[in-house]
Amino acid sequence: MFDYDWFHGHHFQDLEAEARSRCAFTRFPNLDPATADDDPEYAAFRDALEVRRLVYLRDGFSYELKSLVDVEAKSRLTFECEPVDDQYKVGVFLVTVPFEDVVRVEVFAVHPTEKPDDMPVITGFRSRPETPPSRDG
């Protein structure tokens, strides 16, 4: 399911846009989706949303994707990882994985003023994951 075109084409961008839109509609449920972009409060809220992108791998590890890295090799996913542990935040971590190892991608949209205290656990910088993620969806 996941390949170069999914991440670098419109599919990944569509997922991010859908997460932003759905999150904004939870705040403005009475707006008509066809005209919501014309509402300045809705548009300002949607545009202020932060998006986290979590990539889960077959081996049970997960990473937060900070940005995609465009490399010549198209058979692997290469991205800059968002480190969660303070000791790793001093540099840049690039991660490369075969697309077939990606089992799930989650996009989480949240307004900065509404961030939950308990954010998703990222296991990519630990020696092994505490519990593997569910592969059922």
N, C-alpha and C positions, 0 to 999 in steps of 0.2 A: 504494500500500500504506500509506504513512504519511499520516495525517490528524489532525485535532484530537482525535477520539475515541481514536485509537491512543495518543497521548501523554498525554492528560488522563483517559482511561478506565482500565480495569483492565489493558489489554494491556501497557503500559509497566511498570506495577507488577508484573505477573506475570513479566515478563522479569527484572526486578531480583530478585524472590523466587526465581526459578529459578536465577539465577546464584549467589545466596547458598547455596541448598540444595545445588547441585552441588559448589560449592567445599567446603562442610562435609563432604560425603560422600567427598571425596577424602582427608580427614583421618580419617574414621570409616567406612571402607568396609563394615564388618561389621554395621553397625546396620540394622535393619529400617526402611525409610522410613515405615511406618505408625505406628511407635512412637518414632521418633528424637527427636521434640520432648520426650519424657519424660526423655531422657538429659540431665542437667545439664551435662556437659562438651560435648556436641554443641551444645546450645542456647547456651551461653556463647560457644563458638567462632563459631557462625553469627551471633550477635548482634554480635560484635565485628568482623565483616568490613566492610571499606570497599568501596564500589562506585564505580567510575568509569564514566561514560556518555559515549561518544564518538559524535558525529554527523558523518557524512561527506556532503559536498555534491557535486552534479554537477560543479561547477567544480574539484574536486580538493582543496578546502580541508576541514579538519576542525576541530571544536571540542569541547572538553570541556564538557558540560552540567553546570553547578553546581546550578541549580534552574530549574524551569519558571516562567514569568511568566504569570499569568492576565490576559489582556487581552480587551477586548471583541471585537476582530477575530478571527474563527475561521478565516480563510483562510490564516493564516501561523503559523509556529512562532516563538514569542518565548521566549527563555531567557536567564538570566544565565550568562555564560561564565566558566569557570575559567581565568584567564590562566596561561601557563607561564613567560613571561619576567618577570624581577623588575621591570623598569621599568613593567610594566602592572599589577602587584599593588597599586598604591596607590589604585585606584578600583574602580568597578564597570562592567562591560561587558555591555550588553544586546544581544543579536543577534536579528534578525528575518529569517526566510527563508520563502519560499513552500514549502509542504509538498512540492510536486512536485520541488523541488531536493534533497530529502533522499534519498540513494541507499542509505544503510546506517546502522544504529545498532548499536553494540557496547556490551555491558555487561560490565565486568571486575570480578569480585569477588576480593578478596585480603585475607588477614589482615595487620594492620599489622606483625606480626613476620616475615612472609614476603614482604614486598614485593621484587620483583626490582629490580636496579639499572637495568635497561634497560626503561623504561616506553614505551608507545605514543607516537609522535611526533604532536604537535598542530601543525597548520600554520596555524591561523586568524590568528595574529599575525605571520606572516612575509609578505614582499612577494609571494611565490609559493611553492607547495609544491615541495619538492625532487623528489619523485616522486609522481605521482597514485596514489591507492589503487586496488586492484583492484576492479572492479565485479562480479566473478564470485561474490562471497559471502564 
